[in-house]
Amino acid sequence: MVAPVGAKTPEEPSGGSTTAAGSAAGDASEEQEGQGGEKSPVKKAKVLVLGHSFIFWALKWAQGTDPGTQLGLGRWATIEWLGRRGMRRVQLLPMLREYLEQNPALDILLFHFGGNDLVSQLGISLAWQNEQDLCVVLSWCPRAVILWSDITQRRVWQGACKQNKVDRARRGVNAAMVRFLAAKGGGCILHDDMLYSQPALYRGDGVHLSTSGMRFFLDDIRLGLATAILGLWGVGR
């Protein structure tokens, strides 16, 4: 994979906001790509990336690195970010509803959540509730493509009595999302390089991603979005 370079992972502050939102601001340089060369498409894909603390920190990390919050896709898409630290599944629909009340219809929705629910909920139950929630999302955004960013491995599942049991549930939820979205015209983004056996990919808490881990994570997101945009307009990477 090709990873962003020159990045620094922000230090997590004590207190402060738990929600981060961002868009194309500060990435105007991407709009200049292709001037004198390939022409930008008339219509850009409107993308929302929504999820828990991984998305919160991904936005902050991308704001200070190349290729920026638009992930090098600024000619073809406008990417908005909405991340909330500690987000649980039950917050998905309220967060999205609030966003949609003030923003235009979306072409692509990319979700990364569920990891914070696995310790307190059976995987089969979480998968079923995810499917019900995504059916609601599709009713709100009937023409949108939904992408599921796999729940990643963690070195520590905080509060779990049996770490292996939680990881099995994680795999089950991801597999269920693959099947569900395949039937709905969506897709899944795998994070095959995010291995708990690689401590350098994680911060000291064993949950959040280090600089190296964030590089892999964001490159997976970029490639997943490029593939979806390619499917919509025949353009992308």
Buried (B, 14 or more C-beta within 10 A) or exposed (E): EEBBEEBEBBEBEEEEEEEBBBBBEEBEEBEEBEEEEEEBBEEBBBBBBBBBBBBBBBBBBBBBBEBBBBBBBBBBBBBBBBBBBEBBBEBBBEBBEEBBEEEEEBBBBBBBBBBBBBBEBBBEEBBBBBBEBBEEBBEBBEEBBBBBBBBBBBBEBEEBEEBEBBBEBBEBBBBBBBEBBEEBEBBBBBBEBBBBEBEEBBBEEBBBBBBBBBBBBBBBBBBBBBBBBEEBBEBBE
